[in-house]
Amino acid sequence: MAKKVLQLCLSDGKGGMELYVDRVIEDLLAEGWDVIGICLKDSKVETYMQRNGVPYKAFASNGQALVNLLSIRRWLKEENISVIHCHKSSDLRLTTLLKALPTDAKNNLYRSRGRAAP
């Protein structure tokens, strides 16, 4: 079974964290991981996901992503995603809600620059 991970970064910034997401995607792809993403529309992170050929969903805002919680969960289940790597503290809201929804898969959550959530 392929190793699959969701890269979640709902940042509209143009700094180091966004470059880090790009670098992580490149490294994971080079190591044979299947990567998908969730980001904000018209963000640097969206540009990086496009450049790396990563399937992704882009939302106009954090709120829009939360409103689409159930469709995101269905997508993750279809993609057989069990690892969510989020990059911002504010992304933990969406990640926690995704984790709380009933599923047959065990989800592993990982947050950069902080502690991992089992």
C-alpha positions in Angstrom: 0.0 0.0 0.0 1.3 3.5 -0.9 2.3 5.9 1.8 -0.1 8.8 1.6 -0.1 12.1 3.4 -2.3 15.3 3.4 -0.3 18.5 3.6 -2.7 21.1 5.2 -1.7 24.7 5.2 -4.4 27.4 5.1 -1.9 30.3 5.1 -2.1 33.3 2.8 1.5 34.4 3.6 4.5 34.4 1.4 7.3 33.6 3.8 9.3 30.8 5.3 6.4 28.6 6.4 5.0 28.5 2.9 8.5 27.7 1.5 8.8 24.9 4.1 5.5 23.4 2.8 7.0 23.4 -0.7 10.2 21.7 0.5 8.3 19.1 2.5 6.2 18.2 -0.6 9.2 17.9 -2.8 11.0 15.7 -0.2 8.0 13.4 0.4 7.5 12.9 -3.4 11.2 12.1 -3.8 10.8 9.5 -1.0 7.9 7.8 -2.7 5.0 9.3 -0.7 1.7 10.2 -2.4 0.9 13.7 -1.4 -2.4 15.6 -1.5 -3.1 19.1 -0.1 -5.5 21.6 1.3 -4.7 25.3 1.0 -6.2 28.7 0.4 -7.1 29.9 -3.1 -4.6 32.1 -4.8 -2.0 31.5 -2.1 1.7 30.7 -2.5 0.9 27.2 -1.1 -1.5 26.7 -3.9 1.2 27.7 -6.4 3.6 25.2 -4.9 1.0 22.4 -5.0 0.3 23.1 -8.6 4.0 23.2 -9.4 4.6 19.8 -7.7 1.6 18.2 -9.4 -0.2 17.5 -6.1 -3.9 17.0 -6.1 -5.4 19.5 -3.8 -8.5 21.4 -2.7 -8.3 25.2 -2.3 -10.7 27.3 -0.2 -11.4 31.0 -0.1 -11.0 31.1 3.7 -10.5 29.0 6.8 -14.2 29.3 7.4 -15.0 27.9 4.0 -12.8 24.9 4.7 -14.6 24.3 8.0 -18.0 24.6 6.2 -16.8 21.9 3.8 -15.7 19.5 6.6 -17.8 16.6 5.5 -16.8 16.8 1.8 -13.1 17.0 2.9 -13.5 14.0 5.1 -15.1 12.0 2.2 -12.2 13.1 0.0 -9.6 11.9 2.5 -11.4 8.6 2.9 -11.5 8.1 -0.9 -7.8 8.9 -1.1 -7.1 6.6 1.8 -5.3 9.3 3.8 -4.2 8.4 7.3 -1.6 11.0 7.9 -2.4 14.7 8.2 0.5 17.1 8.4 -0.6 20.6 9.3 1.6 23.6 9.4 -0.2 26.3 11.3 -1.7 26.3 14.8 -5.0 27.6 13.3 -5.0 24.5 11.0 -5.5 22.4 14.1 -9.2 23.4 14.2 -9.9 21.7 10.9 -7.6 18.8 11.7 -9.2 18.1 15.1 -12.7 18.2 13.6 -11.5 15.8 10.8 -10.1 13.5 13.4 -13.3 13.6 15.5 -15.5 12.4 12.7 -16.2 8.6 12.7 -14.0 6.6 10.4 -12.6 3.1 10.1 -9.1 4.4 9.5 -6.7 5.4 12.2 -5.5 8.9 11.5 -2.1 10.1 12.5 -1.8 13.8 12.9 1.5 15.7 12.7 2.1 19.4 13.2 5.3 21.1 12.1 7.2 23.3 14.5 5.3 21.9 17.4 4.2 18.7 19.0 2.5 15.8 17.3 -1.0 14.9 18.1 -1.7 11.1 18.2 
